[in-house]
Amino acid sequence: MFLLSPFLAQAIMCEKIITQNCTMLTPTLTGCDTYNYTIINYTGSEVQAGDLTNLYEDIYYLNVTIDPGQYLVTLCDNSTREIWLYEGEMFSAIVFIMIGAAMGLLFLAFLLKDDHAPIKLLLVIISVFLLIATLGLNQGILTGDLTQLTTITSGAYKAVMLSGIVIIAYFIVYFLVRVLESIRLKNRE
Protein backbone atom coordinates (compact mmCIF):
# COMPACT_ATOMS: atom_id res chain seq x y z
CA MET A 1 0.00 0.00 0.00
CA PHE A 2 2.95 2.32 0.67
CA LEU A 3 3.85 2.10 -3.03
CA LEU A 4 0.39 3.42 -3.93
CA SER A 5 0.67 6.58 -1.81
CA PRO A 6 2.02 8.81 -4.64
CA PHE A 7 -1.04 7.91 -6.74
CA LEU A 8 -3.41 8.50 -3.83
CA ALA A 9 -1.76 11.81 -2.94
CA GLN A 10 -2.20 13.16 -6.48
CA ALA A 11 -5.84 12.16 -6.88
CA ILE A 12 -8.66 14.17 -5.37
CA MET A 13 -10.40 11.48 -3.39
CA CYS A 14 -14.17 11.10 -3.35
CA GLU A 15 -15.72 11.16 0.08
CA LYS A 16 -19.36 11.54 1.00
CA ILE A 17 -19.13 15.22 -0.02
CA ILE A 18 -16.74 15.82 -2.87
CA THR A 19 -15.72 18.34 -5.45
CA GLN A 20 -16.15 17.68 -9.15
CA ASN A 21 -13.69 15.41 -10.95
CA CYS A 22 -12.42 13.12 -8.24
CA THR A 23 -11.28 9.53 -7.80
CA MET A 24 -13.48 7.12 -5.86
CA LEU A 25 -12.03 3.97 -4.34
CA THR A 26 -14.20 0.86 -4.06
CA PRO A 27 -14.32 -1.54 -1.17
CA THR A 28 -12.84 -4.98 -1.82
CA LEU A 29 -14.66 -6.45 -4.85
CA THR A 30 -14.65 -10.15 -5.73
CA GLY A 31 -16.74 -12.40 -7.91
CA CYS A 32 -17.77 -9.90 -10.57
CA ASP A 33 -17.79 -11.09 -14.19
CA THR A 34 -17.13 -7.54 -15.37
CA TYR A 35 -15.76 -4.93 -12.99
CA ASN A 36 -17.90 -1.92 -13.83
CA TYR A 37 -20.01 0.77 -12.20
CA THR A 38 -23.08 2.91 -12.84
CA ILE A 39 -23.83 6.32 -11.37
CA ILE A 40 -27.48 7.40 -11.22
CA ASN A 41 -29.12 10.55 -9.96
CA TYR A 42 -32.10 10.51 -7.62
CA THR A 43 -34.60 10.55 -10.47
CA GLY A 44 -33.17 7.20 -11.55
CA SER A 45 -31.41 8.44 -14.67
CA GLU A 46 -27.98 7.07 -15.48
CA VAL A 47 -25.41 9.87 -15.61
CA GLN A 48 -22.13 7.96 -15.89
CA ALA A 49 -21.07 4.35 -16.36
CA GLY A 50 -17.83 2.60 -17.15
CA ASP A 51 -15.25 0.02 -16.21
CA LEU A 52 -13.44 0.06 -12.89
CA THR A 53 -9.64 0.30 -12.91
CA ASN A 54 -7.71 -2.10 -10.71
CA LEU A 55 -5.69 -0.31 -8.07
CA TYR A 56 -4.35 -3.12 -5.91
CA GLU A 57 -5.49 -6.75 -5.63
CA ASP A 58 -9.30 -6.56 -5.13
CA ILE A 59 -9.49 -2.77 -4.77
CA TYR A 60 -10.62 -0.72 -7.75
CA TYR A 61 -11.22 2.93 -8.51
CA LEU A 62 -13.27 5.09 -10.82
CA ASN A 63 -13.02 8.70 -11.89
CA VAL A 64 -16.15 10.73 -11.20
CA THR A 65 -16.68 13.53 -13.74
CA ILE A 66 -20.28 14.68 -13.40
CA ASP A 67 -22.14 17.85 -12.48
CA PRO A 68 -22.79 18.84 -8.85
CA GLY A 69 -25.66 17.01 -7.17
CA GLN A 70 -26.59 13.94 -5.18
CA TYR A 71 -25.88 10.54 -6.75
CA LEU A 72 -25.87 6.82 -6.10
CA VAL A 73 -22.96 4.69 -7.34
CA THR A 74 -23.77 1.02 -8.03
CA LEU A 75 -20.77 -1.30 -8.27
CA CYS A 76 -20.53 -4.61 -10.11
CA ASP A 77 -21.37 -6.63 -6.95
CA ASN A 78 -24.61 -4.56 -6.57
CA SER A 79 -23.27 -2.66 -3.55
CA THR A 80 -24.04 1.07 -3.55
CA ARG A 81 -22.40 4.24 -2.30
CA GLU A 82 -24.07 7.63 -1.93
CA ILE A 83 -22.03 10.67 -3.01
CA TRP A 84 -22.71 14.40 -2.96
CA LEU A 85 -20.89 16.57 -5.46
CA TYR A 86 -20.56 20.27 -4.80
CA GLU A 87 -19.20 23.07 -6.93
CA GLY A 88 -15.52 23.75 -6.39
CA GLU A 89 -14.64 25.48 -3.15
CA MET A 90 -18.14 26.51 -2.08
CA PHE A 91 -17.70 25.78 1.62
CA SER A 92 -14.22 27.30 1.70
CA ALA A 93 -15.72 30.54 0.39
CA ILE A 94 -18.33 30.42 3.16
CA VAL A 95 -15.54 30.03 5.73
CA PHE A 96 -13.79 33.16 4.40
CA ILE A 97 -17.08 35.08 4.36
CA MET A 98 -17.78 34.10 7.97
CA ILE A 99 -14.27 35.11 9.08
CA GLY A 100 -14.61 38.42 7.22
CA ALA A 101 -18.01 39.07 8.80
CA ALA A 102 -16.64 38.30 12.27
CA MET A 103 -13.68 40.64 11.77
CA GLY A 104 -15.97 43.34 10.38
CA LEU A 105 -18.31 43.08 13.36
CA LEU A 106 -15.37 43.24 15.79
CA PHE A 107 -14.03 46.32 13.99
CA LEU A 108 -17.48 47.94 14.19
CA ALA A 109 -17.71 47.09 17.90
CA PHE A 110 -14.45 48.87 18.63
CA LEU A 111 -15.49 51.92 16.59
CA LEU A 112 -18.67 52.46 18.63
CA LYS A 113 -18.57 54.81 21.59
CA ASP A 114 -19.04 53.57 25.14
CA ASP A 115 -22.65 54.77 25.30
CA HIS A 116 -23.46 51.90 22.90
CA ALA A 117 -22.13 49.23 25.28
CA PRO A 118 -25.02 46.75 24.78
CA ILE A 119 -24.52 46.72 21.01
CA LYS A 120 -20.74 46.51 21.38
CA LEU A 121 -21.21 43.44 23.57
CA LEU A 122 -23.65 41.90 21.07
CA LEU A 123 -21.22 42.48 18.19
CA VAL A 124 -18.37 40.83 20.11
CA ILE A 125 -20.57 37.85 21.04
CA ILE A 126 -21.74 37.38 17.45
CA SER A 127 -18.13 37.66 16.21
CA VAL A 128 -17.01 34.96 18.63
CA PHE A 129 -19.99 32.82 17.59
CA LEU A 130 -19.06 33.19 13.91
CA LEU A 131 -15.44 32.26 14.59
CA ILE A 132 -16.49 29.17 16.55
CA ALA A 133 -18.95 28.26 13.78
CA THR A 134 -16.09 28.59 11.31
CA LEU A 135 -14.17 25.93 13.24
CA GLY A 136 -17.21 23.64 13.06
CA LEU A 137 -17.56 24.35 9.36
CA ASN A 138 -13.93 23.39 8.81
CA GLN A 139 -14.49 20.14 10.69
CA GLY A 140 -17.56 19.45 8.54
CA ILE A 141 -15.52 20.03 5.38
CA LEU A 142 -12.82 17.65 6.57
CA THR A 143 -15.25 14.90 7.60
CA GLY A 144 -17.58 15.40 4.64
CA ASP A 145 -20.66 15.73 6.87
CA LEU A 146 -23.21 17.66 4.80
CA THR A 147 -25.74 17.76 7.65
CA GLN A 148 -23.20 19.48 9.90
CA LEU A 149 -22.25 21.90 7.15
CA THR A 150 -25.81 22.96 6.39
CA THR A 151 -26.73 23.21 10.09
CA ILE A 152 -23.75 25.42 10.89
CA THR A 153 -24.21 27.59 7.80
CA SER A 154 -27.92 28.00 8.49
CA GLY A 155 -27.31 28.80 12.18
CA ALA A 156 -24.65 31.38 11.35
CA TYR A 157 -26.92 33.01 8.75
CA LYS A 158 -29.81 33.20 11.24
CA ALA A 159 -27.56 34.62 13.96
CA VAL A 160 -26.19 37.32 11.68
CA MET A 161 -29.65 38.26 10.39
CA LEU A 162 -31.13 38.38 13.89
CA SER A 163 -28.20 40.48 15.09
CA GLY A 164 -28.69 42.84 12.16
CA ILE A 165 -32.34 43.30 13.06
CA VAL A 166 -31.47 43.92 16.73
CA ILE A 167 -28.75 46.43 15.80
CA ILE A 168 -31.05 48.32 13.43
CA ALA A 169 -33.84 48.35 16.03
CA TYR A 170 -31.39 49.55 18.69
CA PHE A 171 -30.21 52.48 16.58
CA ILE A 172 -33.77 53.42 15.60
CA VAL A 173 -34.73 53.54 19.29
CA TYR A 174 -31.46 55.33 20.14
CA PHE A 175 -32.07 58.07 17.56
CA LEU A 176 -35.72 58.39 18.54
CA VAL A 177 -34.70 58.87 22.18
CA ARG A 178 -32.13 61.49 21.13
CA VAL A 179 -34.71 63.35 19.04
CA LEU A 180 -37.27 63.26 21.88
CA GLU A 181 -34.63 64.51 24.34
CA SER A 182 -33.74 67.42 22.06
CA ILE A 183 -37.44 68.30 21.60
CA ARG A 184 -37.94 68.15 25.36
CA LEU A 185 -34.94 70.44 25.94
CA LYS A 186 -36.29 72.94 23.39
CA ASN A 187 -39.69 72.91 25.10
CA ARG A 188 -38.09 73.70 28.47
CA GLU A 189 -36.41 76.77 27.07
Secondary structure, DSSP 8 states (H G I E B T S, - for coil): -GGGHHHHHHS-B--SEEESSEEEE-----S-SS-EEEEEETTS-EEEEEE-EEEETTEEEEEE---SEEEEEEETTS-EEEEEEE-TTHHHHHHHHHHHHHHHHHHHHHHS-GGGHHHHHHHHHHHHHHHHHHHHHHHHHHHT-HHHHHHHHHHHHHHHHHHHHHHHHHHHHHHHHHHHHHHHHHHH-
